[in-house]
Structure formats: structure tokens, C-alpha cells
Amino acid sequence: MTTSGSFNYGWVVDGWPDVKGKPASEAGRRTTLDFGPHIDWGRGMNDPEVTMSDAPTNSNLNAYRKAIEAAGLAIDLSKRVPAPLKSLADQVIRSAASVPANLAEGHGRLGRDRAHHWRIAYASAKEVDCHLSLLCIAGAVHRGKATTALQLFDEVRAMTWRLLHPIS
């Protein structure tokens, strides 16, 4: 193992000397690459419980739950669209899936990043509204179910607007 000054540039494996010159097994601990003791060797930086333990969950964001419901309904409606309008239905699927995805991603961010994703979610909900309305007018989707989906996306837009513009 190579050391330079007080820094340890190698992995510590049982039997290899640690920073203090003692074998790691005798030292009773292992050292990580960040040059400090690591209490729980089995949980590394890629463990989601370590990296995301204090990140907010999406389940407490009402707009996200409503967006999932609305997107599921819109996607279900779009699966049965006839061939000439299939490209419009594909756009409904992409924009509907974008709404909860961006709400979730924004919920995990802070500051301008958060607002950026929530603005994208708002715009995608507007896009779904346009494309689904066109499919409804063309008679390609069930009008009652489409109206329900449109109302849900309208509620998502209202909630997202409040997330972007909180009452002071």
C-alpha cells in the first residue's frame, strides 16, 4: 500500500497495514478511501439508504399522486387509438408520463432546480390537455374517461402552480 504524508492511497484489506501501520484486523476497523474510519463497511455510497436517507419521498406530494392517477388514465386511453392518430396518442403518453416524473424529480431537488422541474411538469400537463382534447374531438378516445383525465390534469396544474407560487 502506498502512503504519502498522512494520506492513505490504497484500499484496506484484512492483513494489509492501515494508516497507523497495524494490520486492519488488529486495528478493529477498516479505513475507506476517504481516509477516515468507516463504521459500517457493508453500506457504501451507492446504497440508497445512505445517499437518500433524508430526501423527501414523493408519497407526501399530493400533486404527484394525482399526476400518477391522471397519467395512468391518459395512457390507458391512448393505447386504443386508431393508426392515423397514433402519433398524437404517442405524444399523449410521453407528455402524461412526464408530469409525475418531473414532479418527483423536482421534489427531490432544491432551489431553482426544483422550480425548473415543476415548471416542466406544469407545461407537460398543458400539453396533455391539448393532445387529449384533440383525440377526444376526433372521437378516438372515450369522451367520459378523457374528461376525467383532463379534470385530473387540471387539478395537477393548479397544485403545481401553488408549488411554484406559494402564498406568502
Buried (B, 14 or more C-beta within 10 A) or exposed (E): EEEEEEEBEEEBEEEEBBBEEEEBEEBEEBBBEEEEEBEEEEEEEEEEEEEEEEEEEBEEBEBBBBBBBBBBBBBBBBEEBEEEBEEBBEBBBBBBBBBBBBBBBBBBBEEEEBBBBBBBBBBBBBBBBEBBBBBBEEEBBBEEBBEBBBEBBBBBBEBBEEBBEEEE
